[in-house]
């Protein structure tokens, strides 16, 4: 318990150093709680039923610590959910157009389904089942013109057939 209290103080005073010992102190706290449950059960202070429920609760706490160990903050730059909100202004611009819009998205700049996320018709994207022969022709300009692709979202134009109608995506 003393180790866990020291960890809380360390995280408050020096947050950059406090994360180093977080898992160690949490392991120590869970071990102490487990020892306390066992001690209470073995001395007759806890009934079998109470000990089982406390062990189940302790197991769920421990399981949560293991399954969420690699989670990052949602507001952290470079995080997948952060990337989803970066190009919201492009989607607003496209939706405000008075014409039907179909976009082609540079997958290196926007690694998710831009059209599905923002409700814009998208050419390409992640598709569950497309034949190899069909997908091989998707990058050709006549196919894109035939399918009415009128915007490209990326840093540079997708080819010489695009005059000035591409939109710049933000840095990932």
N, C-alpha and C positions, 0 to 999 in steps of 0.2 A: 504494500500500500504506500509505503514511503517512496519507493521508486516511481510509482505512478504520480504521486503528488509532486515530486521533483520534476517529472516530465511536464506537468501542467505549468509549473512555474517557469521552466526553461522555454516552453513554447510561447508563453506570454512575454517574457523578457527579450528573448532572442528567437523570433519565429524562424529565421533562416537556419539556425542550428537545431531548433527543437524537433524538426521532422526526422532528424537522423536517428533518434532513439525512440521514436513513436512506437514502432512495432515491437521493440524489445520491452518497453514498459507496458504495452497492452498485453503482451504474452505473460508477463509477470503478474499483472492484475487478474487475468483469467485463471492462471494457475492458482493464485491465492483464493479466488472465489470457488474454484473446484475443490481445493483442500478444505475450505470452510464448509461446503456442502457435504463432503465426505465425513468430516469430523462431526458435524451436527447429526448426520444419519447414523454414524457408528455409535455415538453416545446416547442415542434415543431421543434427541431433541427434535428431530425431524421424522415424520412418518415416511413410509415407503412412497406413498403417493406424492407428498410434498417434495421429497428428494427427486423423484422422477420429473416433476414439473420444473423444478429449478434447474436440473440438468438439461432438460429440453430448451429452456430459455437461454442458458449459457451456451449451448450448442448453436442456437440460432444467432446469437451475438458473434460467436467465433466464425460461423459460416459467412455472415455478412462481412466480416473483416477480410476474409480470404477472397470472396467473390468480387468485392469492390476495391481491391488493393491497387489495381492499375487504372482506376478512374481518374480523370483529370477534371479540372474546373471547366464548366461550360464556357466561361468567358476567356479562357486561355487562348491566345492567338495560335493558329495552327491546328486547333482541335476541330474535329469533323463537324460538330454542331455550330461552331463559330463560323466555319466556312459557309454553312448554309445561309447565314444572314448577311454575308459580305456583299452579295450582288443583288440585294433587294431593290436598289434604285434602278438597275437595268430592267428588272421585271416590271416595275411600276411604269417605266418609260414605254416598254413594249405593250403593256395593257392599255395605256392611254392613247395609243395610236387609233385612228379611225378606220383602219383597214385590218383585214385578217392577217395574223402574224404567224409565221412558222420560222423557228430559229434553228441554226446549226451551231453546236457548242463545241469549242475546243476542249477535248477531254483532259489535256495536260493542265489547263488553267482551272477548269471546273470539274472535279472528279466525281460528281454526283449527277443525278437526273434533274437538271435545271428545270425542264418543262414540267415534270411531275411535281416538283416542290413548289413552284410558283404558279402553276396553272396556266402555262403557256404551251402552245403546240410546238413540239420539238421534233426535229428530224434526227433520227439516230437515237442515241442514249442507250441505256441498258435494256435489252429486249430478251424475253425468255426463250424464244425459239425462232431463229431466222436462219434460212438456208445459206450455206457458205457461198454459193454462186450469186445469191441476191446481195448479200452484204459486201461482196467484193466490188460491186458497181456503185455502192453508195457514195463514194468519195468523188465521183466524176461530176463535172459541172452540168452536163445535159440532164442527168438524173435529178439533180437538185433543182434545176429550173423546171423540169416536168412536175416535180412534187411541190412547187411553189415555195421554196425556201427563200425568204426575202431578208433575213438578217443572220449575221454570224456573230456569236459572242466569243471574243477572244482578244488577244493583244494586237494581233496583226491581221490583215485581210487573209481570207482563206485561199485566195488565188487571184489571177488577173481579171477574172470575170466580176469581181467585187469592186465596184468603184469606191465609194466612200460610205457604204452602208453596213459597216461592221461596228459593233459596240465593244468598248474596251472592258475587259473583266478586271477586277481588282487583283492585286498580288495575293498569291496563296501562301 
